[in-house]
């Protein structure tokens, strides 16, 4: 039980890193999607 803080902190740090990476990737994707002409957008 002595290492619980280290383990929980590691999980928290990992979750925060994955969330930040996901947010940054989605934001960049939306920014790039705006640069594609409307008639070339197959997803809309």
PyMOL Python script that loads the backbone (N, CA, C, O; Angstrom):
from pymol import cmd

cmd.read_pdbstr("""\
ATOM      1  N   UNK A   1       0.821  -1.191   0.000  1.00  0.00           N
ATOM      2  CA  UNK A   1       0.000   0.000   0.000  1.00  0.00           C
ATOM      3  C   UNK A   1       0.867   1.257   0.000  1.00  0.00           C
ATOM      4  O   UNK A   1       0.350   2.360  -0.174  1.00  0.00           O
ATOM      5  N   UNK A   2       2.148   1.107   0.189  1.00  0.00           N
ATOM      6  CA  UNK A   2       3.043   2.256   0.223  1.00  0.00           C
ATOM      7  C   UNK A   2       3.180   2.911  -1.148  1.00  0.00           C
ATOM      8  O   UNK A   2       3.444   4.110  -1.238  1.00  0.00           O
ATOM      9  N   UNK A   3       3.006   2.144  -2.200  1.00  0.00           N
ATOM     10  CA  UNK A   3       3.209   2.654  -3.550  1.00  0.00           C
ATOM     11  C   UNK A   3       1.917   3.116  -4.214  1.00  0.00           C
ATOM     12  O   UNK A   3       1.914   3.398  -5.412  1.00  0.00           O
ATOM     13  N   UNK A   4       0.837   3.200  -3.475  1.00  0.00           N
ATOM     14  CA  UNK A   4      -0.454   3.563  -4.069  1.00  0.00           C
ATOM     15  C   UNK A   4      -0.404   4.955  -4.687  1.00  0.00           C
ATOM     16  O   UNK A   4      -0.958   5.167  -5.766  1.00  0.00           O
ATOM     17  N   UNK A   5       0.236   5.892  -4.037  1.00  0.00           N
ATOM     18  CA  UNK A   5       0.338   7.248  -4.577  1.00  0.00           C
ATOM     19  C   UNK A   5       1.101   7.281  -5.888  1.00  0.00           C
ATOM     20  O   UNK A   5       0.715   7.985  -6.821  1.00  0.00           O
ATOM     21  N   UNK A   6       2.181   6.521  -5.958  1.00  0.00           N
ATOM     22  CA  UNK A   6       2.971   6.446  -7.184  1.00  0.00           C
ATOM     23  C   UNK A   6       2.169   5.814  -8.316  1.00  0.00           C
ATOM     24  O   UNK A   6       2.203   6.283  -9.454  1.00  0.00           O
ATOM     25  N   UNK A   7       1.456   4.759  -7.996  1.00  0.00           N
ATOM     26  CA  UNK A   7       0.666   4.055  -9.011  1.00  0.00           C
ATOM     27  C   UNK A   7      -0.476   4.940  -9.503  1.00  0.00           C
ATOM     28  O   UNK A   7      -0.677   5.064 -10.711  1.00  0.00           O
ATOM     29  N   UNK A   8      -1.223   5.555  -8.594  1.00  0.00           N
ATOM     30  CA  UNK A   8      -2.325   6.425  -8.996  1.00  0.00           C
ATOM     31  C   UNK A   8      -1.806   7.649  -9.752  1.00  0.00           C
ATOM     32  O   UNK A   8      -2.428   8.092 -10.718  1.00  0.00           O
ATOM     33  N   UNK A   9      -0.693   8.186  -9.325  1.00  0.00           N
ATOM     34  CA  UNK A   9      -0.105   9.317 -10.023  1.00  0.00           C
ATOM     35  C   UNK A   9       0.328   8.948 -11.432  1.00  0.00           C
ATOM     36  O   UNK A   9       0.181   9.745 -12.359  1.00  0.00           O
ATOM     37  N   UNK A  10       0.855   7.758 -11.593  1.00  0.00           N
ATOM     38  CA  UNK A  10       1.264   7.292 -12.915  1.00  0.00           C
ATOM     39  C   UNK A  10       0.052   7.115 -13.826  1.00  0.00           C
ATOM     40  O   UNK A  10       0.101   7.475 -15.002  1.00  0.00           O
ATOM     41  N   UNK A  11      -1.035   6.561 -13.287  1.00  0.00           N
ATOM     42  CA  UNK A  11      -2.256   6.426 -14.073  1.00  0.00           C
ATOM     43  C   UNK A  11      -2.796   7.803 -14.454  1.00  0.00           C
ATOM     44  O   UNK A  11      -3.222   8.003 -15.592  1.00  0.00           O
ATOM     45  N   UNK A  12      -2.786   8.738 -13.537  1.00  0.00           N
ATOM     46  CA  UNK A  12      -3.277  10.080 -13.811  1.00  0.00           C
ATOM     47  C   UNK A  12      -2.435  10.769 -14.876  1.00  0.00           C
ATOM     48  O   UNK A  12      -2.973  11.408 -15.781  1.00  0.00           O
ATOM     49  N   UNK A  13      -1.139  10.642 -14.772  1.00  0.00           N
ATOM     50  CA  UNK A  13      -0.241  11.237 -15.760  1.00  0.00           C
ATOM     51  C   UNK A  13      -0.451  10.612 -17.143  1.00  0.00           C
ATOM     52  O   UNK A  13      -0.464  11.318 -18.151  1.00  0.00           O
ATOM     53  N   UNK A  14      -0.613   9.313 -17.183  1.00  0.00           N
ATOM     54  CA  UNK A  14      -0.851   8.624 -18.454  1.00  0.00           C
ATOM     55  C   UNK A  14      -2.171   9.065 -19.075  1.00  0.00           C
ATOM     56  O   UNK A  14      -2.231   9.350 -20.271  1.00  0.00           O
ATOM     57  N   UNK A  15      -3.226   9.122 -18.269  1.00  0.00           N
ATOM     58  CA  UNK A  15      -4.528   9.558 -18.765  1.00  0.00           C
ATOM     59  C   UNK A  15      -4.466  10.985 -19.291  1.00  0.00           C
ATOM     60  O   UNK A  15      -5.036  11.283 -20.341  1.00  0.00           O
ATOM     61  N   UNK A  16      -3.780  11.872 -18.574  1.00  0.00           N
ATOM     62  CA  UNK A  16      -3.661  13.262 -19.003  1.00  0.00           C
ATOM     63  C   UNK A  16      -2.889  13.374 -20.315  1.00  0.00           C
ATOM     64  O   UNK A  16      -3.246  14.182 -21.172  1.00  0.00           O
ATOM     65  N   UNK A  17      -1.846  12.582 -20.480  1.00  0.00           N
ATOM     66  CA  UNK A  17      -1.058  12.617 -21.710  1.00  0.00           C
ATOM     67  C   UNK A  17      -1.877  12.113 -22.898  1.00  0.00           C
ATOM     68  O   UNK A  17      -1.817  12.697 -23.980  1.00  0.00           O
ATOM     69  N   UNK A  18      -2.631  11.049 -22.711  1.00  0.00           N
ATOM     70  CA  UNK A  18      -3.463  10.512 -23.791  1.00  0.00           C
ATOM     71  C   UNK A  18      -4.568  11.511 -24.150  1.00  0.00           C
ATOM     72  O   UNK A  18      -4.860  11.711 -25.329  1.00  0.00           O
ATOM     73  N   UNK A  19      -5.172  12.126 -23.157  1.00  0.00           N
ATOM     74  CA  UNK A  19      -6.227  13.107 -23.408  1.00  0.00           C
ATOM     75  C   UNK A  19      -5.673  14.319 -24.148  1.00  0.00           C
ATOM     76  O   UNK A  19      -6.312  14.817 -25.074  1.00  0.00           O
ATOM     77  N   UNK A  20      -4.501  14.800 -23.759  1.00  0.00           N
ATOM     78  CA  UNK A  20      -3.898  15.952 -24.430  1.00  0.00           C
ATOM     79  C   UNK A  20      -3.527  15.612 -25.869  1.00  0.00           C
ATOM     80  O   UNK A  20      -3.734  16.426 -26.770  1.00  0.00           O
ATOM     81  N   UNK A  21      -2.992  14.439 -26.089  1.00  0.00           N
ATOM     82  CA  UNK A  21      -2.644  14.020 -27.447  1.00  0.00           C
ATOM     83  C   UNK A  21      -3.888  13.910 -28.319  1.00  0.00           C
ATOM     84  O   UNK A  21      -3.884  14.348 -29.469  1.00  0.00           O
ATOM     85  N   UNK A  22      -4.951  13.326 -27.774  1.00  0.00           N
ATOM     86  CA  UNK A  22      -6.202  13.174 -28.523  1.00  0.00           C
ATOM     87  C   UNK A  22      -6.791  14.530 -28.869  1.00  0.00           C
ATOM     88  O   UNK A  22      -7.220  14.748 -30.002  1.00  0.00           O
ATOM     89  N   UNK A  23      -6.818  15.436 -27.915  1.00  0.00           N
ATOM     90  CA  UNK A  23      -7.360  16.772 -28.143  1.00  0.00           C
ATOM     91  C   UNK A  23      -6.555  17.507 -29.214  1.00  0.00           C
ATOM     92  O   UNK A  23      -7.126  18.139 -30.103  1.00  0.00           O
ATOM     93  N   UNK A  24      -5.248  17.421 -29.125  1.00  0.00           N
ATOM     94  CA  UNK A  24      -4.395  18.095 -30.100  1.00  0.00           C
ATOM     95  C   UNK A  24      -4.573  17.501 -31.508  1.00  0.00           C
ATOM     96  O   UNK A  24      -4.610  18.237 -32.494  1.00  0.00           O
ATOM     97  N   UNK A  25      -4.681  16.188 -31.593  1.00  0.00           N
ATOM     98  CA  UNK A  25      -4.858  15.530 -32.884  1.00  0.00           C
ATOM     99  C   UNK A  25      -6.201  15.890 -33.509  1.00  0.00           C
ATOM    100  O   UNK A  25      -6.267  16.176 -34.705  1.00  0.00           O
ATOM    101  N   UNK A  26      -7.264  15.881 -32.726  1.00  0.00           N
ATOM    102  CA  UNK A  26      -8.578  16.242 -33.244  1.00  0.00           C
ATOM    103  C   UNK A  26      -8.625  17.702 -33.673  1.00  0.00           C
ATOM    104  O   UNK A  26      -9.222  18.035 -34.697  1.00  0.00           O
ATOM    105  N   UNK A  27      -8.002  18.559 -32.896  1.00  0.00           N
ATOM    106  CA  UNK A  27      -7.976  19.976 -33.246  1.00  0.00           C
ATOM    107  C   UNK A  27      -7.231  20.212 -34.555  1.00  0.00           C
ATOM    108  O   UNK A  27      -7.675  20.993 -35.396  1.00  0.00           O
ATOM    109  N   UNK A  28      -6.113  19.544 -34.720  1.00  0.00           N
ATOM    110  CA  UNK A  28      -5.342  19.682 -35.962  1.00  0.00           C
ATOM    111  C   UNK A  28      -6.120  19.116 -37.143  1.00  0.00           C
ATOM    112  O   UNK A  28      -6.087  19.689 -38.232  1.00  0.00           O
ATOM    113  N   UNK A  29      -6.816  18.006 -36.948  1.00  0.00           N
ATOM    114  CA  UNK A  29      -7.607  17.412 -38.016  1.00  0.00           C
ATOM    115  C   UNK A  29      -8.731  18.320 -38.467  1.00  0.00           C
ATOM    116  O   UNK A  29      -8.992  18.441 -39.664  1.00  0.00           O
ATOM    117  N   UNK A  30      -9.399  18.962 -37.520  1.00  0.00           N
ATOM    118  CA  UNK A  30     -10.475  19.890 -37.885  1.00  0.00           C
ATOM    119  C   UNK A  30      -9.920  21.106 -38.622  1.00  0.00           C
ATOM    120  O   UNK A  30     -10.538  21.613 -39.558  1.00  0.00           O
ATOM    121  N   UNK A  31      -8.772  21.557 -38.200  1.00  0.00           N
ATOM    122  CA  UNK A  31      -8.142  22.702 -38.860  1.00  0.00           C
ATOM    123  C   UNK A  31      -7.765  22.346 -40.306  1.00  0.00           C
ATOM    124  O   UNK A  31      -7.964  23.147 -41.219  1.00  0.00           O
ATOM    125  N   UNK A  32      -7.231  21.161 -40.501  1.00  0.00           N
ATOM    126  CA  UNK A  32      -6.874  20.724 -41.846  1.00  0.00           C
ATOM    127  C   UNK A  32      -8.111  20.443 -42.698  1.00  0.00           C
ATOM    128  O   UNK A  32      -8.095  20.683 -43.906  1.00  0.00           O
ATOM    129  N   UNK A  33      -9.175  19.940 -42.087  1.00  0.00           N
ATOM    130  CA  UNK A  33     -10.389  19.639 -42.832  1.00  0.00           C
ATOM    131  C   UNK A  33     -11.010  20.909 -43.402  1.00  0.00           C
ATOM    132  O   UNK A  33     -11.639  20.871 -44.460  1.00  0.00           O
ATOM    133  N   UNK A  34     -10.842  22.019 -42.717  1.00  0.00           N
ATOM    134  CA  UNK A  34     -11.375  23.283 -43.214  1.00  0.00           C
ATOM    135  C   UNK A  34     -10.658  23.753 -44.473  1.00  0.00           C
ATOM    136  O   UNK A  34     -11.195  24.576 -45.215  1.00  0.00           O
ATOM    137  N   UNK A  35      -9.469  23.248 -44.724  1.00  0.00           N
ATOM    138  CA  UNK A  35      -8.700  23.659 -45.891  1.00  0.00           C
ATOM    139  C   UNK A  35      -9.076  22.869 -47.153  1.00  0.00           C
ATOM    140  O   UNK A  35      -8.686  23.246 -48.258  1.00  0.00           O
ATOM    141  N   UNK A  36      -9.817  21.795 -46.993  1.00  0.00           N
ATOM    142  CA  UNK A  36     -10.217  20.961 -48.132  1.00  0.00           C
ATOM    143  C   UNK A  36     -11.431  21.602 -48.800  1.00  0.00           C
ATOM    144  O   UNK A  36     -12.382  21.972 -48.112  1.00  0.00           O
ATOM    145  N   UNK A  37     -11.418  21.740 -50.116  1.00  0.00           N
ATOM    146  CA  UNK A  37     -12.586  22.302 -50.800  1.00  0.00           C
ATOM    147  C   UNK A  37     -13.855  21.489 -50.510  1.00  0.00           C
ATOM    148  O   UNK A  37     -13.797  20.275 -50.311  1.00  0.00           O
ATOM    149  N   UNK A  38     -14.984  22.173 -50.491  1.00  0.00           N
ATOM    150  CA  UNK A  38     -16.252  21.547 -50.108  1.00  0.00           C
ATOM    151  C   UNK A  38     -16.622  20.365 -51.008  1.00  0.00           C
ATOM    152  O   UNK A  38     -17.171  19.376 -50.524  1.00  0.00           O
ATOM    153  N   UNK A  39     -16.331  20.452 -52.304  1.00  0.00           N
ATOM    154  CA  UNK A  39     -16.719  19.357 -53.192  1.00  0.00           C
ATOM    155  C   UNK A  39     -15.796  18.138 -53.086  1.00  0.00           C
ATOM    156  O   UNK A  39     -16.123  17.077 -53.618  1.00  0.00           O
ATOM    157  N   UNK A  40     -14.662  18.269 -52.415  1.00  0.00           N
ATOM    158  CA  UNK A  40     -13.753  17.143 -52.205  1.00  0.00           C
ATOM    159  C   UNK A  40     -13.953  16.471 -50.853  1.00  0.00           C
ATOM    160  O   UNK A  40     -13.289  15.476 -50.561  1.00  0.00           O
ATOM    161  N   UNK A  41     -14.834  16.982 -50.042  1.00  0.00           N
ATOM    162  CA  UNK A  41     -15.070  16.411 -48.707  1.00  0.00           C
ATOM    163  C   UNK A  41     -16.010  15.229 -48.818  1.00  0.00           C
ATOM    164  O   UNK A  41     -17.212  15.398 -49.021  1.00  0.00           O
ATOM    165  N   UNK A  42     -15.469  14.045 -48.686  1.00  0.00           N
ATOM    166  CA  UNK A  42     -16.296  12.843 -48.776  1.00  0.00           C
ATOM    167  C   UNK A  42     -17.004  12.539 -47.458  1.00  0.00           C
ATOM    168  O   UNK A  42     -17.926  11.724 -47.440  1.00  0.00           O
ATOM    169  N   UNK A  43     -16.605  13.161 -46.368  1.00  0.00           N
ATOM    170  CA  UNK A  43     -17.176  12.872 -45.060  1.00  0.00           C
ATOM    171  C   UNK A  43     -18.376  13.768 -44.743  1.00  0.00           C
ATOM    172  O   UNK A  43     -19.028  13.583 -43.716  1.00  0.00           O
ATOM    173  N   UNK A  44     -18.668  14.725 -45.604  1.00  0.00           N
ATOM    174  CA  UNK A  44     -19.823  15.591 -45.351  1.00  0.00           C
ATOM    175  C   UNK A  44     -20.807  15.530 -46.468  1.00  0.00           C
ATOM    176  O   UNK A  44     -21.840  16.198 -46.419  1.00  0.00           O
TER     177      UNK A  44
END
""", "prot")
cmd.dss("prot")
cmd.show_as("cartoon", "prot")
cmd.util.cbc("prot")
cmd.orient("prot")
